Amino acid sequence: MSPSDPNPLPTLLADARSQFAEWRSKRARRTERIPPALWKAAARCAARSGIHPTARALGLDYTALKRRMPSEPVQSVASPFVELVPSVRSSSPECVVEIENRAGGKLRIELRGAAIPDLIDLARRFTREEEA
């Protein structure tokens, strides 16, 4: 990625890319397997940025990276049902997301316009607060 790229890599992915580049520059061509520590770094990046973008940025095989992803339990959000209520009041996209954690804490997010936050990450952080 060039410095003028409008979509630079996230810091975690850029660091992993540097680690892979350093490892590749020091190994004998195709004679060594990727070390487990690098696979773990790639899996962390893929959990955050997605498998395909990570595989592409790090020069890895998509299927090989996907196999190394830890299986995460689906119960990270207290309720399996999330209601997105469409609004007919305005012409801009709008919805309301309500999340309740096991401790009874409630989070209500009203989305208007084109800027939509990373809801999955926000929901995970909110439901983990009770464990901390």
N, C-alpha and C positions, 0 to 999 in steps of 0.2 A: 504494500500500500504506500502510496506517495504522500508527502506531507500536505499536499493540496487536496487529498481525497476528502470528499464531503462526508463520508461514512468511515471514520477511522475505527480500527479494532478496539474493543474494550480492553482495558489495562490487563486484566487476567489473561485474555487470549493473546495479546501482544507479548506478554512475558513468556507464555508457553511457546509461542512461535519462535522467540529468541532461544529458548532452551532446546527446542528441536533443531534449529539451525546450527547451534553450537555442537550438539551431539552428532548431527549428520556430517559436519565438517571434520570431526575427529575420528570417525569410524572408517573401517575398510568397506568399500562399496558393497552393499547388500550381503555382507557376511555376518553382521550382528543383528540380533532382534532388538526391537525397541525396549528399553528398560522399563520395568514396572512403574518406577517413579514418574516417567514421562507419560505412560498410559493413564496413571492417576490424575496427572495434571490435565491431560486431554479430556478425561471424563468430567472433571470439575468444570472445565470450560464449556463442555457440551451441555451440562446440566443448566448452565446459565444462559448460554448463547444459542443452543440448539445443536443437534448432531451434524446436520449438513453444513452450516456455516463454519463449525469448528473443524470438521474433516477437511473442508476446502482450504481454510486458512493454515492448517498445520500440515497439509499434504498427506492426509491419512485416508485409508479406505473406510468408507461410510459404514459398511457392514461390520468390519473389524472393530471400529469404535463403538458401534451400537451394542455389540456383544459384551463390551467391557463396562457398559453403563450399569450402575447398581440399580436393582429393582427397588422402587420406592413404594411404600404402602399408599394406597389411594385415600386413606383416612386422614389426610393432612388438613382437610377442611371439615368442620363439625357437621355441616349439613350437605348431603349430596345434591341438593336442589338449590339452584340459584335462580331467582326470578329477575329477568330483565324486563322492565316495564317501559314500553315505547311511549313516547309523548307525541301528541298531535297538536300541542299548543304553539310550537315554533317550527320554523323551517330547518333549523340546524339539528343535527343528530343529537339525541338526548336519551339517557336511561338512568335508572337508579339501581345500585347493587347494594344489598344488605347482607351482612355476614354476622353470624353469632358464634362465639367460641364456647367451649365446654363449660367455662367458668361463668357464663351468662353475659359476658361483655358483647356489646353490639357495635358494629361498624357500618355506617351508611355512607355510600359514595354516590354523588350525583354527577353524571358525566354530561357535559354540554360541549358542542363544537367538535373540532377535529382532534384535539389533543387528548389522547386516551392513555392513562398510566398503565404500568405493568400490573394488572389486577391479580394475576396468579401469584406473583412474588409478594404483593401486598397482603393477600389473603393468607399465605403461608406464614408470613411474619406475624400477623395478627393472631392467628390460632396458636402459634408457638409461644406467645407472651405468657400464657398461663403456666407453661412448663418452666419458665425461667425463674 
